[in-house]
């Protein structure tokens, strides 16, 4: 929700730096809907979305991931372990 409320769309490219080869990891979300809505309207898309520590994924979030052709993963791994594993890809 903070991204939706606090960032303007013109700031979204700053999330990527110089490459779009990024995985977005979202913490402290309940269903994944809000992050996926932001990704849907953003001009630049990540290559992968990871939603951390949720019990169920919203159906709209799954549908948006399918439309955008972005893998949507959920995990309960510690965040530092997620970073470690992603850095090996």
mmCIF file as gemmi writes it, N, C-alpha and C atoms, coordinates in Angstrom:
data_model
loop_
_atom_site.group_PDB
_atom_site.id
_atom_site.type_symbol
_atom_site.label_atom_id
_atom_site.label_alt_id
_atom_site.label_comp_id
_atom_site.label_asym_id
_atom_site.label_entity_id
_atom_site.label_seq_id
_atom_site.pdbx_PDB_ins_code
_atom_site.Cartn_x
_atom_site.Cartn_y
_atom_site.Cartn_z
_atom_site.occupancy
_atom_site.B_iso_or_equiv
_atom_site.pdbx_formal_charge
_atom_site.auth_seq_id
_atom_site.auth_asym_id
_atom_site.pdbx_PDB_model_num
ATOM 1 N N . UNK Axp A 1 ? 0.823 -1.193 0 1 0 ? 1 A 1
ATOM 2 C CA . UNK Axp A 1 ? 0 0 0 1 0 ? 1 A 1
ATOM 3 C C . UNK Axp A 1 ? 0.867 1.256 0 1 0 ? 1 A 1
ATOM 4 N N . UNK Axp A 2 ? 2.038 1.174 0.642 1 0 ? 2 A 1
ATOM 5 C CA . UNK Axp A 2 ? 2.892 2.365 0.674 1 0 ? 2 A 1
ATOM 6 C C . UNK Axp A 2 ? 3.312 2.777 -0.729 1 0 ? 2 A 1
ATOM 7 N N . UNK Axp A 3 ? 3.624 1.802 -1.59 1 0 ? 3 A 1
ATOM 8 C CA . UNK Axp A 3 ? 4.019 2.133 -2.966 1 0 ? 3 A 1
ATOM 9 C C . UNK Axp A 3 ? 2.878 2.851 -3.663 1 0 ? 3 A 1
ATOM 10 N N . UNK Axp A 4 ? 1.666 2.352 -3.506 1 0 ? 4 A 1
ATOM 11 C CA . UNK Axp A 4 ? 0.506 2.963 -4.152 1 0 ? 4 A 1
ATOM 12 C C . UNK Axp A 4 ? 0.29 4.379 -3.639 1 0 ? 4 A 1
ATOM 13 N N . UNK Axp A 5 ? 0.394 4.565 -2.343 1 0 ? 5 A 1
ATOM 14 C CA . UNK Axp A 5 ? 0.07 5.852 -1.742 1 0 ? 5 A 1
ATOM 15 C C . UNK Axp A 5 ? 1.203 6.867 -1.798 1 0 ? 5 A 1
ATOM 16 N N . UNK Axp A 6 ? 2.441 6.415 -1.769 1 0 ? 6 A 1
ATOM 17 C CA . UNK Axp A 6 ? 3.555 7.341 -1.609 1 0 ? 6 A 1
ATOM 18 C C . UNK Axp A 6 ? 4.395 7.574 -2.854 1 0 ? 6 A 1
ATOM 19 N N . UNK Axp A 7 ? 4.369 6.668 -3.826 1 0 ? 7 A 1
ATOM 20 C CA . UNK Axp A 7 ? 5.192 6.834 -5.018 1 0 ? 7 A 1
ATOM 21 C C . UNK Axp A 7 ? 4.344 7.305 -6.191 1 0 ? 7 A 1
ATOM 22 N N . UNK Axp A 8 ? 4.893 8.222 -6.946 1 0 ? 8 A 1
ATOM 23 C CA . UNK Axp A 8 ? 4.232 8.608 -8.185 1 0 ? 8 A 1
ATOM 24 C C . UNK Axp A 8 ? 4.683 7.652 -9.281 1 0 ? 8 A 1
ATOM 25 N N . UNK Axp A 9 ? 3.859 7.463 -10.303 1 0 ? 9 A 1
ATOM 26 C CA . UNK Axp A 9 ? 4.258 6.557 -11.4 1 0 ? 9 A 1
ATOM 27 C C . UNK Axp A 9 ? 5.592 6.925 -12.041 1 0 ? 9 A 1
ATOM 28 N N . UNK Axp A 10 ? 5.943 8.192 -12.03 1 0 ? 10 A 1
ATOM 29 C CA . UNK Axp A 10 ? 7.221 8.591 -12.626 1 0 ? 10 A 1
ATOM 30 C C . UNK Axp A 10 ? 8.414 8.102 -11.81 1 0 ? 10 A 1
ATOM 31 N N . UNK Axp A 11 ? 8.177 7.685 -10.567 1 0 ? 11 A 1
ATOM 32 C CA . UNK Axp A 11 ? 9.263 7.184 -9.722 1 0 ? 11 A 1
ATOM 33 C C . UNK Axp A 11 ? 9.487 5.679 -9.872 1 0 ? 11 A 1
ATOM 34 N N . UNK Axp A 12 ? 8.571 4.962 -10.503 1 0 ? 12 A 1
ATOM 35 C CA . UNK Axp A 12 ? 8.7 3.51 -10.64 1 0 ? 12 A 1
ATOM 36 C C . UNK Axp A 12 ? 10.004 3.083 -11.308 1 0 ? 12 A 1
ATOM 37 N N . UNK Axp A 13 ? 10.463 3.779 -12.357 1 0 ? 13 A 1
ATOM 38 C CA . UNK Axp A 13 ? 11.736 3.342 -12.96 1 0 ? 13 A 1
ATOM 39 C C . UNK Axp A 13 ? 12.913 3.351 -11.993 1 0 ? 13 A 1
ATOM 40 N N . UNK Axp A 14 ? 12.855 4.159 -10.941 1 0 ? 14 A 1
ATOM 41 C CA . UNK Axp A 14 ? 13.935 4.185 -9.948 1 0 ? 14 A 1
ATOM 42 C C . UNK Axp A 14 ? 14.063 2.852 -9.221 1 0 ? 14 A 1
ATOM 43 N N . UNK Axp A 15 ? 12.983 2.088 -9.157 1 0 ? 15 A 1
ATOM 44 C CA . UNK Axp A 15 ? 13.023 0.785 -8.494 1 0 ? 15 A 1
ATOM 45 C C . UNK Axp A 15 ? 13.927 -0.193 -9.233 1 0 ? 15 A 1
ATOM 46 N N . UNK Axp A 16 ? 14.119 0.035 -10.527 1 0 ? 16 A 1
ATOM 47 C CA . UNK Axp A 16 ? 14.859 -0.904 -11.354 1 0 ? 16 A 1
ATOM 48 C C . UNK Axp A 16 ? 16.33 -0.576 -11.497 1 0 ? 16 A 1
ATOM 49 N N . UNK Axp A 17 ? 16.715 0.645 -11.265 1 0 ? 17 A 1
ATOM 50 C CA . UNK Axp A 17 ? 18.103 1.012 -11.511 1 0 ? 17 A 1
ATOM 51 C C . UNK Axp A 17 ? 18.376 0.959 -13.001 1 0 ? 17 A 1
ATOM 52 N N . UNK Axp A 18 ? 19.486 0.361 -13.378 1 0 ? 18 A 1
ATOM 53 C CA . UNK Axp A 18 ? 19.875 0.352 -14.793 1 0 ? 18 A 1
ATOM 54 C C . UNK Axp A 18 ? 19.411 -0.9 -15.54 1 0 ? 18 A 1
ATOM 55 N N . UNK Axp A 19 ? 18.679 -1.795 -14.874 1 0 ? 19 A 1
ATOM 56 C CA . UNK Axp A 19 ? 18.253 -3.031 -15.531 1 0 ? 19 A 1
ATOM 57 C C . UNK Axp A 19 ? 16.85 -3.425 -15.099 1 0 ? 19 A 1
ATOM 58 N N . UNK Axp A 20 ? 16.151 -4.108 -15.967 1 0 ? 20 A 1
ATOM 59 C CA . UNK Axp A 20 ? 14.841 -4.634 -15.599 1 0 ? 20 A 1
ATOM 60 C C . UNK Axp A 20 ? 14.931 -6.082 -15.133 1 0 ? 20 A 1
ATOM 61 N N . UNK Axp A 21 ? 16.134 -6.619 -15.036 1 0 ? 21 A 1
ATOM 62 C CA . UNK Axp A 21 ? 16.333 -7.984 -14.549 1 0 ? 21 A 1
ATOM 63 C C . UNK Axp A 21 ? 16.248 -7.97 -13.022 1 0 ? 21 A 1
ATOM 64 N N . UNK Axp A 22 ? 15.05 -7.744 -12.531 1 0 ? 22 A 1
ATOM 65 C CA . UNK Axp A 22 ? 14.835 -7.601 -11.097 1 0 ? 22 A 1
ATOM 66 C C . UNK Axp A 22 ? 13.752 -8.543 -10.61 1 0 ? 22 A 1
ATOM 67 N N . UNK Axp A 23 ? 13.902 -8.952 -9.366 1 0 ? 23 A 1
ATOM 68 C CA . UNK Axp A 23 ? 12.838 -9.652 -8.656 1 0 ? 23 A 1
ATOM 69 C C . UNK Axp A 23 ? 12.332 -8.69 -7.593 1 0 ? 23 A 1
ATOM 70 N N . UNK Axp A 24 ? 11.042 -8.497 -7.545 1 0 ? 24 A 1
ATOM 71 C CA . UNK Axp A 24 ? 10.456 -7.684 -6.486 1 0 ? 24 A 1
ATOM 72 C C . UNK Axp A 24 ? 10.026 -8.623 -5.374 1 0 ? 24 A 1
ATOM 73 N N . UNK Axp A 25 ? 10.443 -8.315 -4.158 1 0 ? 25 A 1
ATOM 74 C CA . UNK Axp A 25 ? 10.062 -9.101 -2.99 1 0 ? 25 A 1
ATOM 75 C C . UNK Axp A 25 ? 9.19 -8.21 -2.116 1 0 ? 25 A 1
ATOM 76 N N . UNK Axp A 26 ? 7.972 -8.663 -1.877 1 0 ? 26 A 1
ATOM 77 C CA . UNK Axp A 26 ? 7.034 -7.903 -1.062 1 0 ? 26 A 1
ATOM 78 C C . UNK Axp A 26 ? 6.847 -8.598 0.273 1 0 ? 26 A 1
ATOM 79 N N . UNK Axp A 27 ? 7.028 -7.822 1.337 1 0 ? 27 A 1
ATOM 80 C CA . UNK Axp A 27 ? 6.799 -8.302 2.692 1 0 ? 27 A 1
ATOM 81 C C . UNK Axp A 27 ? 5.621 -7.534 3.295 1 0 ? 27 A 1
ATOM 82 N N . UNK Axp A 28 ? 5.055 -8.092 4.332 1 0 ? 28 A 1
ATOM 83 C CA . UNK Axp A 28 ? 3.994 -7.416 5.096 1 0 ? 28 A 1
ATOM 84 C C . UNK Axp A 28 ? 2.789 -7.086 4.231 1 0 ? 28 A 1
ATOM 85 N N . UNK Axp A 29 ? 2.438 -7.997 3.343 1 0 ? 29 A 1
ATOM 86 C CA . UNK Axp A 29 ? 1.204 -7.866 2.57 1 0 ? 29 A 1
ATOM 87 C C . UNK Axp A 29 ? 0.302 -9.029 2.955 1 0 ? 29 A 1
ATOM 88 N N . UNK Axp A 30 ? -0.998 -8.852 2.768 1 0 ? 30 A 1
ATOM 89 C CA . UNK Axp A 30 ? -1.91 -9.897 3.224 1 0 ? 30 A 1
ATOM 90 C C . UNK Axp A 30 ? -2.254 -10.914 2.142 1 0 ? 30 A 1
ATOM 91 N N . UNK Axp A 31 ? -2.45 -10.463 0.892 1 0 ? 31 A 1
ATOM 92 C CA . UNK Axp A 31 ? -2.864 -11.395 -0.162 1 0 ? 31 A 1
ATOM 93 C C . UNK Axp A 31 ? -2.086 -11.255 -1.461 1 0 ? 31 A 1
ATOM 94 N N . UNK Axp A 32 ? -1.323 -10.189 -1.615 1 0 ? 32 A 1
ATOM 95 C CA . UNK Axp A 32 ? -0.581 -9.965 -2.846 1 0 ? 32 A 1
ATOM 96 C C . UNK Axp A 32 ? -1.323 -9.134 -3.877 1 0 ? 32 A 1
ATOM 97 N N . UNK Axp A 33 ? -2.561 -8.778 -3.614 1 0 ? 33 A 1
ATOM 98 C CA . UNK Axp A 33 ? -3.349 -8.017 -4.582 1 0 ? 33 A 1
ATOM 99 C C . UNK Axp A 33 ? -2.747 -6.637 -4.853 1 0 ? 33 A 1
ATOM 100 N N . UNK Axp A 34 ? -2.48 -5.871 -3.812 1 0 ? 34 A 1
ATOM 101 C CA . UNK Axp A 34 ? -1.97 -4.509 -4.005 1 0 ? 34 A 1
ATOM 102 C C . UNK Axp A 34 ? -0.653 -4.467 -4.777 1 0 ? 34 A 1
ATOM 103 N N . UNK Axp A 35 ? 0.339 -5.299 -4.43 1 0 ? 35 A 1
ATOM 104 C CA . UNK Axp A 35 ? 1.576 -5.268 -5.212 1 0 ? 35 A 1
ATOM 105 C C . UNK Axp A 35 ? 1.357 -5.587 -6.686 1 0 ? 35 A 1
ATOM 106 N N . UNK Axp A 36 ? 0.492 -6.541 -6.966 1 0 ? 36 A 1
ATOM 107 C CA . UNK Axp A 36 ? 0.268 -6.917 -8.359 1 0 ? 36 A 1
ATOM 108 C C . UNK Axp A 36 ? -0.514 -5.852 -9.115 1 0 ? 36 A 1
ATOM 109 N N . UNK Axp A 37 ? -1.399 -5.125 -8.44 1 0 ? 37 A 1
ATOM 110 C CA . UNK Axp A 37 ? -2.1 -4.011 -9.092 1 0 ? 37 A 1
ATOM 111 C C . UNK Axp A 37 ? -1.09 -2.928 -9.462 1 0 ? 37 A 1
ATOM 112 N N . UNK Axp A 38 ? -0.163 -2.636 -8.553 1 0 ? 38 A 1
ATOM 113 C CA . UNK Axp A 38 ? 0.881 -1.647 -8.862 1 0 ? 38 A 1
ATOM 114 C C . UNK Axp A 38 ? 1.699 -2.096 -10.061 1 0 ? 38 A 1
ATOM 115 N N . UNK Axp A 39 ? 2.079 -3.352 -10.092 1 0 ? 39 A 1
ATOM 116 C CA . UNK Axp A 39 ? 2.874 -3.875 -11.212 1 0 ? 39 A 1
ATOM 117 C C . UNK Axp A 39 ? 2.081 -3.8 -12.51 1 0 ? 39 A 1
ATOM 118 N N . UNK Axp A 40 ? 0.797 -4.057 -12.43 1 0 ? 40 A 1
ATOM 119 C CA . UNK Axp A 40 ? -0.049 -4.01 -13.634 1 0 ? 40 A 1
ATOM 120 C C . UNK Axp A 40 ? -0.036 -2.626 -14.268 1 0 ? 40 A 1
ATOM 121 N N . UNK Axp A 41 ? -0.064 -1.577 -13.467 1 0 ? 41 A 1
ATOM 122 C CA . UNK Axp A 41 ? -0.139 -0.216 -14.016 1 0 ? 41 A 1
ATOM 123 C C . UNK Axp A 41 ? 1.231 0.421 -14.22 1 0 ? 41 A 1
ATOM 124 N N . UNK Axp A 42 ? 2.282 -0.196 -13.69 1 0 ? 42 A 1
ATOM 125 C CA . UNK Axp A 42 ? 3.627 0.366 -13.826 1 0 ? 42 A 1
ATOM 126 C C . UNK Axp A 42 ? 4.124 0.219 -15.261 1 0 ? 42 A 1
ATOM 127 N N . UNK Axp A 43 ? 4.879 1.205 -15.751 1 0 ? 43 A 1
ATOM 128 C CA . UNK Axp A 43 ? 5.377 1.136 -17.127 1 0 ? 43 A 1
ATOM 129 C C . UNK Axp A 43 ? 6.477 0.101 -17.327 1 0 ? 43 A 1
ATOM 130 N N . UNK Axp A 44 ? 7.195 -0.256 -16.273 1 0 ? 44 A 1
ATOM 131 C CA . UNK Axp A 44 ? 8.271 -1.233 -16.342 1 0 ? 44 A 1
ATOM 132 C C . UNK Axp A 44 ? 7.904 -2.376 -15.406 1 0 ? 44 A 1
ATOM 133 N N . UNK Axp A 45 ? 8.156 -3.596 -15.829 1 0 ? 45 A 1
ATOM 134 C CA . UNK Axp A 45 ? 7.753 -4.779 -15.065 1 0 ? 45 A 1
ATOM 135 C C . UNK Axp A 45 ? 8.972 -5.547 -14.565 1 0 ? 45 A 1
ATOM 136 N N . UNK Axp A 46 ? 8.884 -6.142 -13.366 1 0 ? 46 A 1
ATOM 137 C CA . UNK Axp A 46 ? 9.964 -7.017 -12.909 1 0 ? 46 A 1
ATOM 138 C C . UNK Axp A 46 ? 9.904 -8.353 -13.632 1 0 ? 46 A 1
ATOM 139 N N . UNK Axp A 47 ? 10.964 -9.116 -13.56 1 0 ? 47 A 1
ATOM 140 C CA . UNK Axp A 47 ? 10.993 -10.454 -14.168 1 0 ? 47 A 1
ATOM 141 C C . UNK Axp A 47 ? 10.376 -11.503 -13.252 1 0 ? 47 A 1
ATOM 142 N N . UNK Axp A 48 ? 10.267 -11.194 -11.957 1 0 ? 48 A 1
ATOM 143 C CA . UNK Axp A 48 ? 9.781 -12.143 -10.976 1 0 ? 48 A 1
ATOM 144 C C . UNK Axp A 48 ? 9.207 -11.377 -9.794 1 0 ? 48 A 1
ATOM 145 N N . UNK Axp A 49 ? 8.127 -11.881 -9.209 1 0 ? 49 A 1
ATOM 146 C CA . UNK Axp A 49 ? 7.568 -11.3 -7.987 1 0 ? 49 A 1
ATOM 147 C C . UNK Axp A 49 ? 7.53 -12.387 -6.924 1 0 ? 49 A 1
ATOM 148 N N . UNK Axp A 50 ? 8.061 -12.058 -5.754 1 0 ? 50 A 1
ATOM 149 C CA . UNK Axp A 50 ? 8.037 -12.959 -4.607 1 0 ? 50 A 1
ATOM 150 C C . UNK Axp A 50 ? 7.228 -12.278 -3.513 1 0 ? 50 A 1
ATOM 151 N N . UNK Axp A 51 ? 6.244 -13 -2.996 1 0 ? 51 A 1
ATOM 152 C CA . UNK Axp A 51 ? 5.46 -12.475 -1.887 1 0 ? 51 A 1
ATOM 153 C C . UNK Axp A 51 ? 5.803 -13.319 -0.664 1 0 ? 51 A 1
ATOM 154 N N . UNK Axp A 52 ? 6.259 -12.635 0.352 1 0 ? 52 A 1
ATOM 155 C CA . UNK Axp A 52 ? 6.806 -13.3 1.526 1 0 ? 52 A 1
ATOM 156 C C . UNK Axp A 52 ? 5.756 -13.493 2.611 1 0 ? 52 A 1
ATOM 157 N N . UNK Axp A 53 ? 5.68 -14.709 3.101 1 0 ? 53 A 1
ATOM 158 C CA . UNK Axp A 53 ? 4.965 -15.045 4.326 1 0 ? 53 A 1
ATOM 159 C C . UNK Axp A 53 ? 3.461 -14.738 4.299 1 0 ? 53 A 1
ATOM 160 N N . UNK Axp A 54 ? 2.774 -15.229 3.264 1 0 ? 54 A 1
ATOM 161 C CA . UNK Axp A 54 ? 1.319 -15.109 3.241 1 0 ? 54 A 1
ATOM 162 C C . UNK Axp A 54 ? 0.704 -16.503 3.194 1 0 ? 54 A 1
ATOM 163 N N . UNK Axp A 55 ? -0.541 -16.581 3.654 1 0 ? 55 A 1
ATOM 164 C CA . UNK Axp A 55 ? -1.183 -17.902 3.698 1 0 ? 55 A 1
ATOM 165 C C . UNK Axp A 55 ? -1.944 -18.217 2.416 1 0 ? 55 A 1
ATOM 166 N N . UNK Axp A 56 ? -2.478 -17.203 1.745 1 0 ? 56 A 1
ATOM 167 C CA . UNK Axp A 56 ? -3.161 -17.452 0.472 1 0 ? 56 A 1
ATOM 168 C C . UNK Axp A 56 ? -2.997 -16.243 -0.437 1 0 ? 56 A 1
ATOM 169 N N . UNK Axp A 57 ? -2.962 -16.516 -1.737 1 0 ? 57 A 1
ATOM 170 C CA . UNK Axp A 57 ? -2.774 -15.47 -2.741 1 0 ? 57 A 1
ATOM 171 C C . UNK Axp A 57 ? -4.141 -15.103 -3.329 1 0 ? 57 A 1
ATOM 172 N N . UNK Axp A 58 ? -4.374 -13.826 -3.461 1 0 ? 58 A 1
ATOM 173 C CA . UNK Axp A 58 ? -5.6 -13.329 -4.052 1 0 ? 58 A 1
ATOM 174 C C . UNK Axp A 58 ? -5.71 -13.773 -5.513 1 0 ? 58 A 1
ATOM 175 N N . UNK Axp A 59 ? -6.913 -14.144 -5.929 1 0 ? 59 A 1
ATOM 176 C CA . UNK Axp A 59 ? -7.105 -14.614 -7.31 1 0 ? 59 A 1
ATOM 177 C C . UNK Axp A 59 ? -6.799 -13.528 -8.332 1 0 ? 59 A 1
ATOM 178 N N . UNK Axp A 60 ? -7.089 -12.271 -8.001 1 0 ? 60 A 1
ATOM 179 C CA . UNK Axp A 60 ? -6.767 -11.179 -8.923 1 0 ? 60 A 1
ATOM 180 C C . UNK Axp A 60 ? -5.26 -11.053 -9.084 1 0 ? 60 A 1
ATOM 181 N N . UNK Axp A 61 ? -4.513 -11.237 -8.007 1 0 ? 61 A 1
ATOM 182 C CA . UNK Axp A 61 ? -3.048 -11.186 -8.093 1 0 ? 61 A 1
ATOM 183 C C . UNK Axp A 61 ? -2.525 -12.259 -9.031 1 0 ? 61 A 1
ATOM 184 N N . UNK Axp A 62 ? -3.076 -13.451 -8.936 1 0 ? 62 A 1
ATOM 185 C CA . UNK Axp A 62 ? -2.674 -14.553 -9.817 1 0 ? 62 A 1
ATOM 186 C C . UNK Axp A 62 ? -3.025 -14.221 -11.263 1 0 ? 62 A 1
ATOM 187 N N . UNK Axp A 63 ? -4.206 -13.69 -11.488 1 0 ? 63 A 1
ATOM 188 C CA . UNK Axp A 63 ? -4.648 -13.344 -12.846 1 0 ? 63 A 1
ATOM 189 C C . UNK Axp A 63 ? -3.74 -12.27 -13.457 1 0 ? 63 A 1
ATOM 190 N N . UNK Axp A 64 ? -3.392 -11.26 -12.669 1 0 ? 64 A 1
ATOM 191 C CA . UNK Axp A 64 ? -2.491 -10.205 -13.159 1 0 ? 64 A 1
ATOM 192 C C . UNK Axp A 64 ? -1.135 -10.799 -13.513 1 0 ? 64 A 1
ATOM 193 N N . UNK Axp A 65 ? -0.619 -11.68 -12.675 1 0 ? 65 A 1
ATOM 194 C CA . UNK Axp A 65 ? 0.667 -12.332 -12.964 1 0 ? 65 A 1
ATOM 195 C C . UNK Axp A 65 ? 0.595 -13.103 -14.273 1 0 ? 65 A 1
ATOM 196 N N . UNK Axp A 66 ? -0.516 -13.774 -14.517 1 0 ? 66 A 1
ATOM 197 C CA . UNK Axp A 66 ? -0.687 -14.52 -15.766 1 0 ? 66 A 1
ATOM 198 C C . UNK Axp A 66 ? -0.745 -13.571 -16.963 1 0 ? 66 A 1
ATOM 199 N N . UNK Axp A 67 ? -1.514 -12.503 -16.854 1 0 ? 67 A 1
ATOM 200 C CA . UNK Axp A 67 ? -1.644 -11.533 -17.948 1 0 ? 67 A 1
ATOM 201 C C . UNK Axp A 67 ? -0.296 -10.905 -18.273 1 0 ? 67 A 1
ATOM 202 N N . UNK Axp A 68 ? 0.454 -10.537 -17.228 1 0 ? 68 A 1
ATOM 203 C CA . UNK Axp A 68 ? 1.751 -9.873 -17.411 1 0 ? 68 A 1
ATOM 204 C C . UNK Axp A 68 ? 2.88 -10.864 -17.705 1 0 ? 68 A 1
ATOM 205 N N . UNK Axp A 69 ? 2.568 -12.163 -17.601 1 0 ? 69 A 1
ATOM 206 C CA . UNK Axp A 69 ? 3.583 -13.213 -17.817 1 0 ? 69 A 1
ATOM 207 C C . UNK Axp A 69 ? 4.772 -13.055 -16.866 1 0 ? 69 A 1
ATOM 208 N N . UNK Axp A 70 ? 4.439 -12.803 -15.598 1 0 ? 70 A 1
ATOM 209 C CA . UNK Axp A 70 ? 5.444 -12.647 -14.551 1 0 ? 70 A 1
ATOM 210 C C . UNK Axp A 70 ? 5.257 -13.778 -13.546 1 0 ? 70 A 1
ATOM 211 N N . UNK Axp A 71 ? 6.287 -14.583 -13.32 1 0 ? 71 A 1
ATOM 212 C CA . UNK Axp A 71 ? 6.16 -15.611 -12.293 1 0 ? 71 A 1
ATOM 213 C C . UNK Axp A 71 ? 5.867 -14.98 -10.933 1 0 ? 71 A 1
ATOM 214 N N . UNK Axp A 72 ? 4.9 -15.545 -10.237 1 0 ? 72 A 1
ATOM 215 C CA . UNK Axp A 72 ? 4.505 -15.07 -8.915 1 0 ? 72 A 1
ATOM 216 C C . UNK Axp A 72 ? 4.755 -16.197 -7.925 1 0 ? 72 A 1
ATOM 217 N N . UNK Axp A 73 ? 5.684 -15.975 -7.017 1 0 ? 73 A 1
ATOM 218 C CA . UNK Axp A 73 ? 6.064 -16.992 -6.046 1 0 ? 73 A 1
ATOM 219 C C . UNK Axp A 73 ? 5.681 -16.553 -4.641 1 0 ? 73 A 1
ATOM 220 N N . UNK Axp A 74 ? 5.376 -17.521 -3.803 1 0 ? 74 A 1
ATOM 221 C CA . UNK Axp A 74 ? 5.194 -17.246 -2.385 1 0 ? 74 A 1
ATOM 222 C C . UNK Axp A 74 ? 6.168 -18.128 -1.618 1 0 ? 74 A 1
ATOM 223 N N . UNK Axp A 75 ? 6.617 -17.614 -0.495 1 0 ? 75 A 1
ATOM 224 C CA . UNK Axp A 75 ? 7.557 -18.372 0.323 1 0 ? 75 A 1
ATOM 225 C C . UNK Axp A 75 ? 7.498 -17.892 1.76 1 0 ? 75 A 1
ATOM 226 N N . UNK Axp A 76 ? 7.888 -18.778 2.642 1 0 ? 76 A 1
ATOM 227 C CA . UNK Axp A 76 ? 8.038 -18.437 4.051 1 0 ? 76 A 1
ATOM 228 C C . UNK Axp A 76 ? 9.514 -18.488 4.462 1 0 ? 76 A 1
ATOM 229 N N . UNK Axp A 77 ? 10.397 -18.658 3.486 1 0 ? 77 A 1
ATOM 230 C CA . UNK Axp A 77 ? 11.834 -18.633 3.773 1 0 ? 77 A 1
ATOM 231 C C . UNK Axp A 77 ? 12.203 -17.291 4.395 1 0 ? 77 A 1
ATOM 232 N N . UNK Axp A 78 ? 13.237 -17.253 5.221 1 0 ? 78 A 1
ATOM 233 C CA . UNK Axp A 78 ? 13.724 -15.962 5.708 1 0 ? 78 A 1
ATOM 234 C C . UNK Axp A 78 ? 14.167 -15.092 4.518 1 0 ? 78 A 1
ATOM 235 N N . UNK Axp A 79 ? 13.957 -13.799 4.635 1 0 ? 79 A 1
ATOM 236 C CA . UNK Axp A 79 ? 14.246 -12.888 3.518 1 0 ? 79 A 1
ATOM 237 C C . UNK Axp A 79 ? 15.702 -12.972 3.094 1 0 ? 79 A 1
ATOM 238 N N . UNK Axp A 80 ? 16.631 -13.093 4.039 1 0 ? 80 A 1
ATOM 239 C CA . UNK Axp A 80 ? 18.042 -13.18 3.641 1 0 ? 80 A 1
ATOM 240 C C . UNK Axp A 80 ? 18.312 -14.439 2.821 1 0 ? 80 A 1
ATOM 241 N N . UNK Axp A 81 ? 17.588 -15.514 3.098 1 0 ? 81 A 1
ATOM 242 C CA . UNK Axp A 81 ? 17.735 -16.738 2.304 1 0 ? 81 A 1
ATOM 243 C C . UNK Axp A 81 ? 17.159 -16.541 0.899 1 0 ? 81 A 1
ATOM 244 N N . UNK Axp A 82 ? 16.084 -15.785 0.78 1 0 ? 82 A 1
ATOM 245 C CA . UNK Axp A 82 ? 15.514 -15.484 -0.542 1 0 ? 82 A 1
ATOM 246 C C . UNK Axp A 82 ? 16.551 -14.742 -1.382 1 0 ? 82 A 1
ATOM 247 N N . UNK Axp A 83 ? 17.164 -13.717 -0.794 1 0 ? 83 A 1
ATOM 248 C CA . UNK Axp A 83 ? 18.185 -12.951 -1.503 1 0 ? 83 A 1
ATOM 249 C C . UNK Axp A 83 ? 19.351 -13.841 -1.922 1 0 ? 83 A 1
ATOM 250 N N . UNK Axp A 84 ? 19.784 -14.702 -1.013 1 0 ? 84 A 1
ATOM 251 C CA . UNK Axp A 84 ? 20.901 -15.6 -1.317 1 0 ? 84 A 1
ATOM 252 C C . UNK Axp A 84 ? 20.574 -16.494 -2.501 1 0 ? 84 A 1
ATOM 253 N N . UNK Axp A 85 ? 19.394 -17.084 -2.477 1 0 ? 85 A 1
ATOM 254 C CA . UNK Axp A 85 ? 19.011 -17.992 -3.563 1 0 ? 85 A 1
ATOM 255 C C . UNK Axp A 85 ? 18.835 -17.258 -4.884 1 0 ? 85 A 1
ATOM 256 N N . UNK Axp A 86 ? 18.231 -16.07 -4.841 1 0 ? 86 A 1
ATOM 257 C CA . UNK Axp A 86 ? 18.037 -15.312 -6.084 1 0 ? 86 A 1
ATOM 258 C C . UNK Axp A 86 ? 19.355 -14.844 -6.667 1 0 ? 86 A 1
ATOM 259 N N . UNK Axp A 87 ? 20.313 -14.531 -5.808 1 0 ? 87 A 1
ATOM 260 C CA . UNK Axp A 87 ? 21.615 -14.05 -6.307 1 0 ? 87 A 1
ATOM 261 C C . UNK Axp A 87 ? 22.369 -15.134 -7.065 1 0 ? 87 A 1
ATOM 262 N N . UNK Axp A 88 ? 21.995 -16.4 -6.855 1 0 ? 88 A 1
ATOM 263 C CA . UNK Axp A 88 ? 22.651 -17.516 -7.546 1 0 ? 88 A 1
ATOM 264 C C . UNK Axp A 88 ? 22.081 -17.755 -8.932 1 0 ? 88 A 1
ATOM 265 N N . UNK Axp A 89 ? 20.98 -17.119 -9.24 1 0 ? 89 A 1
ATOM 266 C CA . UNK Axp A 89 ? 20.342 -17.32 -10.559 1 0 ? 89 A 1
ATOM 267 C C . UNK Axp A 89 ? 21.021 -16.453 -11.59 1 0 ? 89 A 1
